[in-house]
Amino acid sequence: MEVAGTFNMRAVAGPGLMPHTLFRSAALDHLHTEGRDMLCAYGIRTVIDLRDATERATADTTGDWTVAHHPLYDPRTGPPQAGDIAHVYRSLLDDRGGALVEALRALACSPAPVLVHCTAGKDRTGLLVALALAAVGVPDAVILDDYARSGTQVRPHREEAVRRLLTELALDSAEHARALELHLDSPPSVLAGALTHVRSRHGTMTNYLRAQGFTDTDLAALRTRLLDATTLTVLHLSDVHASASAPLHSRVDGIARVRRVADRVESSTLRPDVVVVTGDLSHHGDGSSYPALASVFDELRGRLGCPVVVVPGNHDEPRRFTAVFGRNPVEHVHGFRVIGLDTAAGSVSREDLDLLRSELRSPAPNGTVLALHHPPVPSPAATLAGRELAAPEELAAALAGSDVVAILAGHFHHPMSGVFAGIPVWVGGSLAYLQDTGTPADTVIGFDAPMYSMVRCSRHGVSALPVPLHTPDVLFRSNPTLTAAAS
């Protein structure tokens, strides 16, 4: 953004971030009237100044905002005039963690939109913005791209003054080159090294911030401040039980039913952002149906314009399933992450639990949806006693403290909601048949009442809607021109 009287001004943007909520720039001491009017037009309500008193003008630039001072460098030494930029960043992280957290808390809790600046808007500002984005789960690639933009913005405005400053210092050629980089450049490798430095010592960015006094309440406020309240709509299919030889029970054509779901969804107002299929694609290990299923899922991708995440169930043939659909998929959609987990054996392997823990170490901007076949909660039906996920406590341990906002499962052939380890669970109905939950343990009755689900997830909650595939009789209609399919 070209703002009269300052430079290196931009809105911080990325997947899952609320647009025009966080801004960054160089100092505002010399803002022109036009520049001040422009910031007011963007609705800036809080300015966080990371400089100490010796660097600031005698009076803050006035505007329709509140200025909060949070100096990051040690006031006894002030900003470094020379040195290695990587060492400067590590020193700030190691020695000035309390100051960083105070500035981050101001960012999280002050009225938005918020503008953060230092002198050039490159190092202190860049590091604080990087910490904020990493803490709420923005991918490193986005963080590094935002940081790297400063170099080209700073040089035209600062190079002449920096070279004059360095002529007054007794520096050899190597020290001079390092000092130029410190003042003028923003190499992505340097910030990447700083992030690695934090994670190597603390495991995660949030662990580092907690160690400096940043509370879970502060973190929740930061997420509320920065993250877009995007809603993820999931088309949840389960228990297709497709067979390449003959329809199941002489009337259940699983592949045709998947296509019919696509027809229904295309004609409704509930449009998904992702399709999740939670297992039992085939019936009794009939892997010969997989190529046709893969083809119909490709149709879904094209017709609905969204990714398809598929996990196996206990009826699936493991090796052929993996060859066609892969294992443990991960998709990123609207700032959410959808993770597929293999429970075809009725449990989760230690290897897959380790992979899940590794993936969950970095939170997604809006949270994670976990998809698996076996529900981690039991069914109330006598015929399904003991058919839930085995050793659920191991999965609970892997999910503890994670960003998982919902668990989607299948297997039971009846819709059900529950809570597992504090996480909402939705068990979707089956496309093959609906199981009668009121029979004795030795009796199974299946109704030809296939269904799918529409699940909506956000940072504010989860809702799930079971939808019958067969069109029911219309009891009444408030709009005579509205079709049942579009209602």
C-alpha positions in Angstrom: 0.0 0.0 0.0 1.3 3.5 -0.9 0.7 5.6 2.2 2.0 9.2 2.2 4.6 9.7 4.9 5.5 6.1 5.6 6.6 2.9 3.7 6.6 -0.9 3.8 2.9 -0.7 4.5 0.7 -3.8 3.8 -2.2 -5.8 5.2 -1.1 -9.2 6.5 -3.0 -11.9 4.4 -3.0 -15.6 4.3 -5.2 -18.7 4.4 -7.8 -18.6 7.2 -6.9 -15.0 8.2 -9.5 -12.3 8.6 -8.9 -9.8 5.8 -7.8 -6.2 6.7 -7.5 -7.0 10.4 -3.7 -6.9 10.9 -1.5 -4.3 9.1 2.2 -3.6 9.3 4.4 -0.7 8.3 7.4 1.4 9.0 7.2 4.3 11.5 4.3 6.7 11.3 6.2 9.8 12.7 6.1 11.6 9.4 2.6 10.7 8.1 1.1 13.2 5.7 -2.5 14.3 6.0 -3.4 12.0 3.1 -1.6 9.1 4.7 -3.4 9.6 8.0 -6.7 9.8 6.2 -5.9 6.6 4.3 -5.2 4.7 7.6 -8.4 6.1 9.0 -10.2 4.8 5.9 -8.9 1.3 6.6 -10.5 1.6 10.1 -7.2 1.4 12.0 -8.2 1.5 15.7 -4.9 0.4 17.4 -1.3 1.2 16.6 1.4 -0.9 18.3 4.8 0.8 18.3 7.7 -1.5 19.0 10.3 1.2 19.4 11.7 2.6 22.6 11.4 6.3 23.7 14.7 7.3 22.2 13.6 6.3 18.7 10.2 8.0 18.7 9.2 11.5 17.8 8.3 13.8 20.6 4.6 13.3 20.1 2.7 10.4 18.5 1.0 11.0 15.2 -2.6 11.7 15.9 -5.4 9.9 14.3 -8.5 7.9 15.2 -6.5 5.2 16.9 -4.9 4.4 20.2 -1.1 4.0 20.3 0.4 1.3 22.5 4.1 1.3 23.2 5.8 -2.1 23.5 9.6 -1.7 23.0 11.2 -5.0 22.0 14.9 -4.2 22.2 16.5 -3.9 25.6 16.1 -0.2 26.5 19.6 -0.1 27.9 21.2 -1.0 24.5 18.5 0.1 22.0 18.5 -1.2 18.4 21.7 -2.8 17.2 23.7 -0.8 14.7 25.6 -3.8 13.4 25.7 -7.5 13.7 24.3 -10.7 12.3 20.6 -10.6 11.6 20.1 -14.3 12.6 21.8 -13.6 16.0 19.7 -10.5 16.6 16.5 -12.6 16.0 17.6 -15.4 18.3 18.6 -12.9 21.0 15.1 -11.3 20.8 13.5 -14.7 21.1 15.7 -15.9 23.9 16.2 -12.7 26.0 13.1 -10.6 25.2 10.4 -13.2 25.3 8.4 -11.3 27.9 8.4 -8.1 25.8 7.4 -10.1 22.7 4.5 -11.7 24.6 3.3 -8.3 26.0 3.2 -6.9 22.4 1.5 -10.0 21.2 -1.1 -9.8 24.0 -1.8 -6.1 22.9 -2.3 -7.3 19.4 -4.7 -10.0 20.5 -6.7 -7.8 22.9 -6.7 -4.3 21.4 -9.6 -3.1 19.2 -9.1 -4.1 15.6 -7.9 -3.4 13.0 -4.4 -3.3 14.4 -1.3 -1.8 12.8 2.1 -2.9 14.1 5.3 -0.9 13.3 8.9 -0.3 14.3 11.3 1.9 12.5 11.4 0.2 9.1 8.7 -2.4 9.8 11.1 -5.2 8.9 12.8 -6.9 11.9 10.8 -6.3 15.1 7.6 -6.0 13.2 8.5 -9.0 11.1 9.3 -11.2 14.1 6.1 -10.3 16.0 3.9 -10.9 13.0 5.6 -14.2 12.4 5.0 -15.3 16.0 1.4 -14.3 15.8 0.8 -16.1 12.5 2.6 -19.3 13.6 0.7 -19.4 16.9 -2.6 -19.5 15.1 -1.5 -22.1 12.6 -0.7 -20.2 9.4 1.7 -22.2 7.2 5.4 -21.3 7.4 5.4 -20.6 3.6 2.9 -17.9 4.0 4.7 -16.4 7.0 8.0 -16.3 5.1 6.4 -14.8 2.0 5.0 -11.9 4.0 8.3 -11.4 5.8 10.3 -11.4 2.5 8.3 -8.5 1.1 10.0 -6.0 3.4 13.4 -6.1 1.8 12.4 -4.6 -1.5 10.2 -2.0 0.3 12.9 -0.9 2.8 15.9 -0.4 0.6 14.7 2.5 -1.5 13.8 4.4 1.7 16.6 3.4 4.0 19.8 2.5 2.0 21.3 6.0 1.8 20.9 6.7 5.5 22.1 3.2 6.5 25.3 3.6 4.4 26.0 7.0 6.1 25.5 5.4 9.5 27.9 2.5 8.8 30.7 4.8 7.6 30.9 6.1 11.2 31.5 2.5 12.5 34.8 0.7 12.4 33.7 -2.3 10.5 35.7 -4.7 8.3 34.2 -5.8 5.0 32.5 -8.9 6.4 31.0 -6.9 9.3 29.9 -4.2 6.9 28.1 -6.7 4.7 26.3 -8.3 7.7 25.3 -4.8 8.9 23.8 -3.9 5.5 21.8 -7.1 5.6 20.6 -6.4 9.1 19.3 -2.9 8.2 18.1 -3.5 4.6 17.2 -7.1 3.9 14.6 -9.7 4.9 16.0 -13.1 3.8 13.4 -15.8 4.3 16.1 -18.3 5.4 16.8 -16.1 8.5 13.2 -16.1 9.7 12.9 -19.8 8.9 15.9 -20.3 11.1 14.3 -18.3 13.9 11.2 -20.4 13.8 13.2 -23.6 13.8 15.2 -22.2 16.7 12.0 -21.8 18.7 10.6 -25.2 17.8 13.8 -27.1 18.5 13.8 -25.7 22.0 10.1 -25.7 22.8 8.4 -28.1 20.3 5.8 -25.7 19.1 5.3 -22.0 18.9 2.4 -22.1 21.4 4.7 -23.9 23.9 7.2 -21.1 23.5 4.6 -18.4 24.1 3.2 -20.2 27.1 6.7 -20.4 28.6 6.9 -16.6 28.3 3.6 -16.1 30.0 1.1 -16.2 27.1 -2.0 -17.9 28.5 -4.6 -20.0 26.8 -7.0 -17.1 27.2 -4.5 -14.9 25.3 -4.2 -17.5 22.6 -8.0 -17.7 22.2 -8.1 -13.9 21.9 -5.4 -14.0 19.3 -7.2 -16.6 17.2 -10.4 -14.6 17.5 -8.6 -11.5 16.4 -6.8 -13.0 13.4 -8.8 -15.9 12.1 -11.7 -15.7 9.7 -14.8 -17.3 11.1 -15.0 -19.4 7.9 -17.5 -22.3 8.0 -16.5 -25.6 6.5 -19.4 -27.6 5.0 -18.7 -31.3 4.7 -20.6 -33.8 2.6 -20.2 -36.9 4.7 -20.8 -40.3 3.0 -20.2 -43.7 4.7 -20.7 -47.4 4.3 -21.3 -47.5 0.6 -20.9 -51.4 0.4 -20.4 -51.4 -3.4 -20.1 -54.6 -5.2 -18.9 -55.2 -8.8 -20.7 -58.4 -9.2 -24.3 -57.8 -8.1 -26.3 -55.3 -6.1 -26.2 -55.8 -2.3 -29.3 -57.6 -1.1 -30.4 -57.5 -4.8 -31.3 -53.8 -4.7 -28.4 -51.7 -3.2 -26.2 -50.3 -6.0 -23.6 -48.4 -4.0 -22.0 -46.6 -6.9 -25.4 -45.5 -8.3 -26.3 -44.2 -4.9 -23.1 -42.1 -4.7 -24.1 -40.5 -8.0 -27.6 -39.9 -6.7 -26.1 -38.1 -3.7 -24.3 -35.8 -6.2 -27.6 -35.1 -8.0 -29.3 -34.3 -4.8 -26.5 -32.0 -3.5 -26.2 -30.2 -6.8 -29.9 -29.3 -6.7 -29.9 -28.2 -3.1 -28.7 -25.0 -1.4 -26.3 -27.0 0.8 -23.0 -27.0 -1.2 -20.0 -28.7 0.3 -16.4 -27.5 0.6 -15.1 -31.1 0.9 -16.5 -34.6 0.6 -15.5 -37.1 3.3 -16.1 -40.9 2.9 -15.7 -42.8 6.1 -15.1 -46.4 5.0 -16.7 -49.7 3.9 -16.5 -48.6 0.3 -16.7 -52.3 -0.7 -18.7 -55.2 0.6 -16.8 -58.1 2.2 -13.5 -57.1 0.7 -14.7 -56.9 -2.9 -11.9 -54.7 -4.1 -13.0 -55.1 -7.7 -15.4 -52.3 -7.2 -12.6 -49.8 -6.4 -11.9 -48.6 -9.9 -15.6 -47.7 -10.5 -15.7 -46.0 -7.1 -12.6 -44.0 -7.9 -14.2 -42.9 -11.1 -17.4 -41.8 -9.3 -15.4 -39.9 -6.7 -13.6 -38.1 -9.6 -17.1 -37.2 -10.8 -17.9 -35.8 -7.4 -14.7 -33.7 -7.5 -15.7 -32.2 -10.8 -19.4 -31.7 -10.2 -19.1 -30.3 -6.7 -15.8 -28.5 -7.2 -14.2 -29.8 -4.0 -11.7 -32.4 -2.8 -12.7 -35.9 -1.7 -11.1 -37.6 1.4 -11.5 -41.3 1.6 -10.6 -43.7 4.4 -11.1 -47.5 4.6 -13.4 -49.6 6.8 -13.4 -53.1 8.0 -15.1 -54.4 4.9 -12.3 -52.9 2.6 -9.4 -54.9 1.2 -6.4 -53.0 2.6 -3.8 -53.4 -0.1 -6.1 -52.8 -3.0 -7.7 -49.9 -1.2 -4.3 -48.2 -0.6 -3.3 -48.8 -4.2 -6.3 -46.9 -5.4 -7.1 -44.3 -2.7 -3.9 -44.0 -0.7 -3.6 -43.9 3.1 -4.1 -41.2 5.8 -5.0 -38.3 3.4 -4.7 -34.7 4.5 -6.6 -31.8 2.8 -6.5 -28.1 3.6 -9.8 -26.3 2.8 -10.8 -22.7 3.9 -8.3 -22.7 6.7 -9.4 -26.1 8.0 -7.5 -29.3 7.8 -9.2 -32.6 7.1 -7.2 -35.7 8.2 -8.1 -39.3 7.2 -7.1 -42.0 9.7 -7.0 -45.8 8.9 -9.0 -47.8 11.4 -9.9 -50.7 9.1 -8.5 -53.2 11.6 -10.8 -51.8 14.3 -8.0 -49.9 16.0 -5.3 -47.3 15.1 -1.8 -48.6 14.7 1.1 -47.1 16.7 2.7 -46.0 13.5 -0.5 -44.1 12.4 -0.9 -42.6 15.9 2.7 -41.2 15.6 1.9 -39.8 12.2 -1.2 -38.2 13.5 0.6 -36.6 16.4 3.2 -35.3 14.0 0.6 -33.7 11.8 -1.3 -32.2 14.7 1.8 -30.5 16.1 1.2 -27.5 13.8 -2.4 -26.3 14.2 -4.6 -25.4 11.2 -5.9 -21.8 11.1 -9.5 -22.8 11.7 -9.0 -26.3 13.2 -8.9 -29.9 12.1 -11.6 -32.4 11.2 -10.6 -36.1 11.8 -12.2 -38.8 9.6 -12.2 -42.5 10.5 -14.4 -45.5 10.1 -14.8 -46.9 13.6 -16.4 -44.4 16.0 -14.5 -43.8 19.2 -17.8 -43.9 21.2 -20.1 -46.9 21.6 -23.5 -47.3 20.0 -26.6 -47.8 22.2 -27.7 -50.6 19.9 -27.3 -54.1 21.4 -26.2 -55.6 18.1 -23.3 -53.1 18.0 -22.0 -53.6 21.5 -18.2 -53.6 21.4 -18.0 -52.6 17.7 -16.6 -49.2 18.4 -12.9 -48.3 18.0 -10.6 -50.5 20.2 -8.3 -48.8 22.6 -9.9 -45.4 22.3 -7.8 -44.0 25.1 -4.7 -44.2 22.8 -6.5 -42.0 20.2 -7.6 -39.6 23.0 -4.0 -39.2 24.1 -2.9 -38.4 20.6 -5.7 -35.7 20.3 -5.1 -34.1 23.7 -4.4 -30.4 23.3 -4.8 -30.5 19.5 -6.9 -28.3 17.2 -9.4 -31.1 16.3 -12.9 -29.6 16.2 -14.8 -32.6 15.0 -14.6 -36.3 14.4 -16.5 -37.9 11.6 -17.1 -41.7 11.6 -19.3 -44.4 10.1 -19.6 -48.2 10.7 -22.7 -48.3 12.8 -25.2 -47.8 9.9 -27.2 -45.4 12.0 -26.7 -41.7 12.6 -25.5 -40.7 16.1 -23.8 -37.9 17.8 -21.4 -38.0 20.8 -18.4 -36.4 22.5 -15.0 -38.0 22.7 -12.1 -36.4 24.6 -14.1 -33.2 24.6 -14.5 -33.3 20.8 -17.9 -33.5 19.0 -18.4 -36.8 17.2 -20.8 -37.4 14.3 -21.5 -40.9 13.1 -23.0 -40.7 9.7 -25.7 -43.0 8.4 -25.0 -45.5 5.6 -25.7 -45.3 1.9 -26.4 -49.1 2.0 -29.0 -49.5 4.7 -30.2 -48.2 8.0 -29.8 -50.6 11.0 -32.6 -51.0 13.4 -31.2 -50.0 16.8 -34.0 -51.6 18.9 -33.5 -55.2 18.1 -32.0 -57.9 20.4 -28.3 -58.6 20.2 -28.8 -61.7 18.0 -31.0 -59.9 15.4 -30.0 -57.5 12.7 -32.7 -55.7 10.7 -31.7 -53.3 7.9 -34.1 -50.8 6.4 -33.7 -49.6 2.9 -33.4 -46.0 4.2 -30.0 -44.8 2.9 -28.7 -41.4 4.0 -25.8 -39.1 3.9 -24.9 -36.1 6.1 -24.1 -32.4 5.8 -21.7 -31.3 8.6 -20.8 -27.7 9.2 -17.7 -26.8 11.3 -16.5 -23.5 12.6 -14.5 -22.1 15.5 -17.9 -21.5 17.2 -19.3 -25.1 17.0 -20.3 -28.1 14.9 -23.7 -29.0 13.5 -24.6 -32.2 11.6 -27.7 -32.9 9.4 -28.6 -36.4 8.3 -30.3 -36.3 4.9 -32.4 -39.2 3.5 -31.4 -40.3 0.0 -34.9 -41.5 -0.9 -37.2 -38.5 -1.3 -39.9 -38.7 1.4 -43.5 -37.9 0.9 -44.2 -34.2 1.1 -46.6 -33.6 4.0 -47.0 -29.9 3.4 -45.4 -27.1 1.3 -45.2 -23.4 2.3 -44.1 -22.4 -1.2 -46.1 -24.0 -4.0 -43.4 -23.3 -6.6 -40.5 -24.9 -4.6 -39.5 -28.4 -5.4 -38.8 -30.9 -2.7 -35.2 -31.4 -4.0 -34.5 -27.7 -3.6 -36.0 -27.3 -0.2 
